[in-house]
Amino acid sequence: MLDSLWDWLIFIAVVLVLFGGANKIPELARGLGRAMGEFRKGQAEVEKEIRAMMNQEQKTEQTSKDNTQNDSKYQQKIAELEAEISRLKQELKKSA
């Protein structure tokens, strides 16, 4: 009998009129409107926090990527310097 949402809404409206009186309906609607407003504010706040967390995660990933690239450059420079030191030691041994 009460299969759809509209059937339930009509049923609830009839029950409210019978038991609560017609003057209670505007109060109920006002309360429902306030509750929906609070829900939307909360939803927007949660979405804002999620976006902020995602942005922070992207910044962290970028920083990590930059650090990895810098580490790679430093390792390459160290290897070049070690090779230069080895070459200089060999030249020193030859000249001595």
Backbone bond lengths (Angstrom), bond angles and torsions (degrees), N, CA, C in turn:
res aa  C-N    CA-C-N  psi(-1)  N-CA   C-N-CA  omega(-1)  CA-C   N-CA-C  phi
1 M - - - 1.430 - - 1.537 111.12 -
2 L 1.306 117.84 -49.59 1.464 122.08 -179.06 1.523 109.22 -103.67
3 D 1.317 115.37 73.26 1.455 120.46 -174.87 1.521 113.24 -90.01
4 S 1.307 117.72 -32.06 1.463 119.26 -174.85 1.526 110.80 -106.67
5 L 1.301 114.42 168.00 1.462 121.30 179.28 1.522 110.87 -64.77
6 W 1.327 116.77 -38.90 1.464 120.20 -179.25 1.528 111.57 -64.20
7 D 1.318 116.41 -36.83 1.474 119.44 177.17 1.526 109.83 -61.27
8 W 1.313 117.09 -44.04 1.461 121.10 179.50 1.528 111.60 -65.03
9 L 1.335 116.64 -42.50 1.468 119.51 179.68 1.529 111.48 -62.62
10 I 1.321 117.37 -42.14 1.462 120.76 177.85 1.523 110.10 -63.87
11 F 1.311 116.64 -43.20 1.460 121.23 179.13 1.529 110.51 -60.77
12 I 1.318 117.70 -45.80 1.467 121.35 -179.79 1.525 110.91 -64.56
13 A 1.338 117.64 -40.16 1.462 121.06 178.37 1.531 110.95 -62.26
14 V 1.329 117.85 -42.87 1.466 121.61 179.36 1.521 110.19 -64.03
15 V 1.326 117.37 -43.16 1.461 121.13 179.79 1.528 110.19 -63.70
16 L 1.324 117.29 -41.80 1.462 120.59 178.92 1.525 111.87 -63.16
17 V 1.306 117.08 -41.92 1.464 120.27 179.71 1.524 110.18 -65.63
18 L 1.331 116.56 -40.98 1.462 119.75 -178.19 1.529 112.23 -69.68
19 F 1.317 117.63 -44.13 1.465 120.11 -173.43 1.522 114.07 -98.67
20 G 1.309 117.78 -27.62 1.455 119.36 -175.54 1.506 113.51 -103.83
21 G 1.269 117.11 -21.73 1.451 119.96 -177.41 1.514 110.46 90.52
22 A 1.283 115.67 158.50 1.457 121.59 -176.66 1.524 112.18 -68.61
23 N 1.338 118.35 -26.16 1.469 120.23 -178.33 1.524 112.61 -74.75
24 K 1.308 119.38 -15.51 1.474 122.31 178.92 1.529 112.48 -82.23
25 I 1.305 117.82 -21.73 1.464 121.34 -176.78 1.525 111.97 -63.19
26 P 1.350 119.54 -46.01 1.472 117.79 178.04 1.535 112.87 -61.81
27 E 1.332 116.91 -36.30 1.464 119.89 177.31 1.522 110.90 -64.46
28 L 1.310 115.55 -41.91 1.461 120.48 178.57 1.524 110.47 -64.24
29 A 1.327 117.26 -44.37 1.468 120.99 179.60 1.530 110.56 -63.85
30 R 1.340 116.85 -40.39 1.462 120.85 178.43 1.534 110.53 -62.37
31 G 1.312 115.72 -45.32 1.464 119.94 178.31 1.520 112.00 -63.07
32 L 1.324 116.04 -39.38 1.455 120.51 178.21 1.528 110.60 -65.37
33 G 1.338 116.62 -40.65 1.469 120.68 177.63 1.521 111.55 -62.77
34 R 1.322 117.34 -42.73 1.470 120.95 178.19 1.522 110.84 -63.83
35 A 1.327 115.60 -42.03 1.466 119.39 179.31 1.525 110.86 -62.88
36 M 1.335 116.97 -40.70 1.462 120.01 178.53 1.521 110.68 -65.14
37 G 1.336 117.05 -38.68 1.461 120.74 177.54 1.517 111.84 -62.65
38 E 1.329 116.52 -44.59 1.465 120.68 177.75 1.522 111.04 -63.29
39 F 1.327 116.13 -39.90 1.461 119.86 178.58 1.519 110.50 -61.61
40 R 1.330 116.99 -44.60 1.462 120.63 179.94 1.523 111.42 -64.65
41 K 1.332 117.35 -39.61 1.470 120.18 176.69 1.524 110.51 -61.26
42 G 1.324 115.74 -45.64 1.460 119.91 178.55 1.515 112.08 -62.67
43 Q 1.319 116.14 -41.17 1.462 120.91 179.02 1.530 110.24 -62.75
44 A 1.338 117.03 -43.91 1.465 120.71 179.56 1.527 110.65 -64.19
45 E 1.319 116.49 -38.33 1.462 120.32 179.55 1.534 110.96 -65.89
46 V 1.317 116.47 -42.54 1.467 120.20 178.43 1.520 110.67 -63.82
47 E 1.339 117.11 -42.68 1.467 120.48 178.56 1.522 110.63 -62.79
48 K 1.330 116.71 -39.04 1.466 121.12 178.34 1.533 110.50 -63.63
49 E 1.324 116.81 -43.26 1.465 120.53 178.60 1.529 111.12 -64.23
50 I 1.321 116.84 -39.91 1.470 120.46 179.43 1.523 110.13 -64.31
51 R 1.354 116.47 -43.46 1.465 119.26 177.79 1.524 110.88 -61.89
52 A 1.335 116.77 -41.49 1.467 120.27 179.74 1.528 110.57 -63.60
53 M 1.326 117.04 -40.96 1.463 120.31 178.93 1.521 110.97 -65.74
54 M 1.327 117.09 -39.50 1.464 120.28 179.31 1.528 110.66 -66.63
55 N 1.337 116.84 -40.71 1.462 120.26 177.08 1.525 110.84 -63.19
56 Q 1.341 116.69 -41.69 1.461 120.86 178.83 1.529 110.30 -63.18
57 E 1.340 116.32 -40.39 1.464 120.72 179.23 1.527 110.75 -64.49
58 Q 1.339 116.36 -41.40 1.461 119.69 178.46 1.521 110.90 -64.49
59 K 1.334 117.17 -40.21 1.466 120.54 177.93 1.525 110.36 -63.68
60 T 1.328 116.81 -41.16 1.462 121.29 179.13 1.525 110.57 -63.92
61 E 1.333 116.55 -42.96 1.467 120.27 178.28 1.527 110.77 -62.95
62 Q 1.330 116.82 -41.64 1.466 120.27 179.78 1.521 110.49 -65.04
63 T 1.333 116.77 -42.64 1.466 120.81 178.38 1.524 110.51 -62.18
64 S 1.333 115.85 -42.66 1.456 120.29 178.35 1.521 110.74 -62.55
65 K 1.322 116.31 -41.84 1.464 121.22 179.45 1.529 109.90 -64.07
66 D 1.333 116.59 -43.41 1.463 120.95 178.22 1.524 110.97 -62.36
67 N 1.342 116.10 -42.46 1.467 120.01 179.18 1.524 111.01 -63.62
68 T 1.327 116.66 -39.04 1.460 120.42 178.88 1.522 110.20 -64.06
69 Q 1.337 116.29 -42.43 1.460 119.78 178.35 1.520 110.73 -64.32
70 N 1.340 117.15 -40.84 1.458 120.67 178.34 1.523 110.81 -64.63
71 D 1.337 117.15 -42.45 1.462 121.03 178.19 1.520 110.35 -60.01
72 S 1.332 116.28 -41.17 1.456 120.86 179.06 1.530 110.55 -62.73
73 K 1.319 116.45 -42.17 1.465 120.54 178.46 1.522 110.63 -64.15
74 Y 1.330 116.45 -42.07 1.467 120.19 179.65 1.525 111.13 -65.53
75 Q 1.334 116.72 -40.72 1.463 120.19 178.58 1.524 110.49 -63.15
76 Q 1.315 116.28 -40.44 1.464 120.53 178.52 1.521 110.10 -64.62
77 K 1.313 118.17 -43.10 1.466 122.31 179.91 1.533 110.03 -64.84
78 I 1.331 116.97 -40.89 1.464 120.63 177.67 1.524 110.29 -61.69
79 A 1.336 116.68 -43.96 1.463 120.37 179.44 1.528 110.63 -61.67
80 E 1.340 116.76 -41.36 1.464 120.20 178.16 1.521 111.19 -63.21
81 L 1.334 117.18 -42.47 1.469 120.86 -179.99 1.527 111.02 -66.60
82 E 1.333 117.16 -39.30 1.466 120.25 178.14 1.532 110.46 -64.00
83 A 1.332 116.11 -40.27 1.462 119.93 177.92 1.534 109.87 -64.20
84 E 1.305 117.95 -40.61 1.471 122.37 178.30 1.530 110.64 -64.28
85 I 1.332 116.63 -41.52 1.470 120.26 177.99 1.525 110.21 -62.68
86 S 1.331 116.77 -44.18 1.469 120.20 179.14 1.527 110.93 -61.58
87 R 1.307 117.68 -42.16 1.456 121.91 178.59 1.530 111.07 -62.83
88 L 1.324 116.30 -42.95 1.467 120.29 179.52 1.531 111.14 -66.15
89 K 1.340 117.99 -37.93 1.465 120.83 177.89 1.532 110.07 -63.57
90 Q 1.331 116.45 -41.27 1.457 119.88 178.46 1.518 111.55 -63.80
91 E 1.308 117.92 -40.89 1.453 121.78 177.56 1.531 110.34 -63.88
92 L 1.331 116.77 -38.39 1.460 120.98 178.89 1.536 110.57 -64.35
93 K 1.339 116.93 -42.82 1.450 120.72 179.13 1.536 111.13 -64.03
94 K 1.321 117.78 -39.10 1.463 121.89 179.51 1.521 111.64 -66.22
95 S 1.330 116.13 -39.29 1.470 118.88 -177.62 1.530 112.56 -79.38
96 A 1.299 118.82 -17.23 1.459 121.33 -177.60 1.504 113.80 -85.11
